[in-house]
């Protein structure tokens, strides 16, 4: 979004996939908040590649929900090919320790998001999110699309696995 705002002449299109964006909150809460388990992993397992590897083996569901922001039921009910893709993503996260500071920074930044002048974005824009994203991007994605002229929002509802 910053690139589209600062260099509109160089930005041909903008695609925001499950974006960490501002959304106004009447209660004054931050637009996004790092889930408790994710913060716990940042403070513990992400400090050591071995600890993170161990967490992936012993608490895989927690890692998937905390790091990939994907509800366990979504993955459990996904096709085998998608489950294999998620397994590959987890395998390629290691080594995690060099990425820890960046992940911690991302969490800090998303907790203090301010509103960009979205109405000034001129590029054709597509914004997509899923309602059950555990980082809570859905409302911000919808808000962003509503305020960028001509933007299209595609929102996927939470599946019902009852």
Secondary structure, 3 states (H helix, E strand, C coil): CHHHHHCHHHCCEEEEECCCCCCCCCCCCCCCCCCHHHHHHHHCHHHCHHHHHHHHHHCHHHHHHHHCCCCHHHHHCCCHHHHHHHHHHHHHHCCCHHHHHHHHHHHHHHCCCCCCCHHHCCCEEEEEEECCCCCCCHHHHHHHHHHCCCCEEEEECCCCCC
